[in-house]
Amino acid sequence: HIQRMNRIYRSRRDRMVEALREAGWKVIPPRATFYLWLPLPKDRSSKEVASVLLKRSGIVASPGIGFGRHGEGYIRFSLSVPTPRLQEATRRLKKLSLWPHHPEGAEW
C-alpha cells in the first residue's frame, strides 16, 4: 500500500511541478511530502497570490503567512486532492501566467 501511495503522490507532484513551471513559477520538486511550497517574488504577498489564484482560476492555495511569519513569501499547494481535480488545476495553471518574465508576458 505504501509503495502504491508513493507512486500516486510522485505522479501528482511531477504533474503539478510541470504545470507550475509552464506557468512561469520557479519550482524545486520536494522529495518526500505531499505539499509544494513555492517561493514568491519579493513584491508579492502570499495572501495576494492566493487571492489571485482563487479569483482568476478557481485554484485554492494556502498563503504561507497562515503558517507563521516565516511562511510569508511562500505559497503552498496540496497534492492530497484526487488526481482528476489536480489535473484540472494543472490545466488552469498552464493558462494562467502571473509573472512578467513568463513567455506570454501576461499582466497581474
N, C-alpha and C positions, 0 to 999 in steps of 0.2 A: 504494500500500500504506500509506503513512504517513497519508494522509487517512482511510482506512478505519479504521485503528487509533485515530486521534484520535477519530473518531466513537464507536467502541466504548467507549473509556475515558471519554469525556464522558458517555455514556449511563449507564455504571456509576456514575460519580461522582454524577450527578444522582439516580439511584435511591437510592443509599446516603445521600446528604445528606437527602433527603426522609424516609427511614425513621428516620434518627437524630433528626431534628427532631421527628417524631411521637412518638418515644420519650423526648422531653424534653431532648435534647442541644442545646447551642448550637454551631452549625456555620457556619463561613465556607468556602464551596467554594473549593478551590485552583484555580488557573488552569492549571497545567502540571505535573502529577505524577500518578502512579498510586497514591498513598497519601493517606489522610486522617489528619491529625494533629489530635487533638481535645483541648482543654483540659479538665481535670477540676476539680471543686470542690476547694477548698483542703484540706478534711478527708478526701480520698480519695487513696490512693496509687495509682500506676499498676499496681503488682503486684496490689493488692486488686481494682481494677476489671477487670483482665484475667482474674483468677481467677473473679470473679462471672460475667462474660460466658461463660466456658467452662463453668462448673458449671451455671448456670441456663438457658443457651440453646444450648450447643454451638458458640458462636462464638469463633473464635480471633482475638485481637488482641494486638499487641505492646505490652508495658508500656514507656513512654518511658524509664524508668531503664535499660533494656537498651542504650540508645544513648548513655549517659553521664549524668552528674549533671544536666546541663541539660535532659535529657529527662523528668525527674521532673515530675509534674503534667500529663502528656500521655499519650495512648494513640494507637496507630497501627493503622489498618485498611488492608489492601492491596486494591487494585482489580484486581489481576492474576489473580485466580481466574476460572474460566469463569463466564460470565453466569448460567447456571442456578443455580450454587452461591451466587452473590452475591444472586440473587433470593430464594433460601431464607433466607439470612442476613437480608435486609431483612424478610421475613415474621416471622422470630423477633424481630427488634429492635422491630418495631411492637407486639408483645405484651409486651415487656419494658420496664418503666419503673424507672429506678434512682434518680431524684432526687425529693425530696419536693415540688418545685414542679410535678411532672408532673400534668396534669389528673386522672388517676386516683388520685394520691396513694399509689402503691404503696410499700411498705416495702423497704428494703435486705434 
